[in-house]
Amino acid sequence: MPAAMAAGLLICAAWYYTILAGFYILYCPVMYLMFINQVIYRKIVDLLFALWELYPVALFQWLCGTTLHYYGDYVNPNETTIIVMNHRTRVDWNYVWIALYHATLNPNYPECICKETDAIEELSILDMMTGGKSRIKIVLKDEIKSVPGMGWIMQLNFFLYVKRNWQEDQINMSQYVEYYKKLQYNQRIVLFPEGTDLSEENKRKSERYAITKQLPIYEFVLHPRTTGWSSLCTSLRDSGLKSVYDVTVAYDRPAQNELDLLRGKIPRHVYFCFKRYSIEELPRDEEHLKTWLMNRWTEKNACLQKFHHEGTFTEFATNRPVPERSPRSLTVAKIGFVFWTVIDMLFIYGLCYSIVFRFWVLYHSLLFILVTKYFDGFQKIQYRLLNRS
């Protein structure tokens, strides 16, 4: 077996094994709190997920040697915001954690854009441990919630699942917004408006769509789906939405899908460019919001074209290079990696030496399979429980 493929298999196995270990050892005992106190439950599971976000940072940067190049604006860790990104590969979200690790800095740092937008807020111990008041959520395809371990954790963390059926998605979106509004929770919501990755097949589909609708043909992005974006932005505007970040991602050698990672095709250099827009800069009308997003994608395609030819990101309005920021120290990520390594060891010990733990794993696996099938996931149960209380 080639060394690159062996390394890829090892990295993917470690990543997925840690997800399973964290799910059965940490998430399963905590999940029953949702039936007692939603506020305490939400704080604990979001803390667990914030700790897990450190793992891929250390895994890819520390062990695999991936370098994250970060350009543009810093991300405010204390406000509700939507982060819209181009979907270059199926595994982009693995690198979202790394980008936000570096882009989200302590608001007391003088360079942070938070100083320009909001007064510095008092942070609780929990907020300091999780990097700010705002929690990272992702808009995901509905089928992901059925993936053992990963999908189940995201159910418990109440991510937003979409089915590409607007009638159902509208209900899911309204429930999601209402849930976090009642809890008065700040979020950083990561949205891929294209809905799928830039594979050759998807690129051809996007080109056919562009020809049908008399739209420009893009080389480096797909045409975004605008209905969900405009509805989400409008709904969150009434729930404290402060900003929107337009994020552009590029790779030196992209791993197009999970199989590429297994084969050891791991990017050595990943590039993220962040551009912040205050919510006051965005139109209120949903049709105008759709146009706003389409204009950003036209700019994004031009930006990526120049990046792949010249190696720099350029501000579209001024045609000036976007500054590259200094990376954050990996010390915190390494501590998180050690923490999850201990959890991994406990998981293998329990599987090998405890029949009670093996029953625990079997019971919760069956429970999540049944709840996902018949109740559409634990995020639905959380919504109903909060409404009753």
LINZIRA-V899081 format. One line per field, one symbol per residue. phi: phi as a letter, one per 40 degrees, with the letter a starting at -180 (. if undefined). A space follows every 10 residues. Layout:
phi->???
This chain:
phi->.dcccccccc cccccccccc cccccbcccc cccccbaccc dccccccccc ccdccccccc ccccgcbcbb bgccbccbbc abbcbcbcbc bdcccccccc dcccbdcccc cccdccbacc ccbcdccccc giccbcbbcb cdcccccdgc cccccccfcc cbbgbccccc ccccccccdc cccfbcbbcc bbccgacccc cccccccccc cccfbcccbb abcccbccdc ccccccdcbg cbabbcbbba bcacccaccc cccgcbdcbb bbbbbcbccc cccccccccc cdcccccccc cccccccccb gbcbcccbgb cccccccccc dcccccccdc cccdcccccc ccbbcccccd cccccccccc cccbbghccc ccccccccc
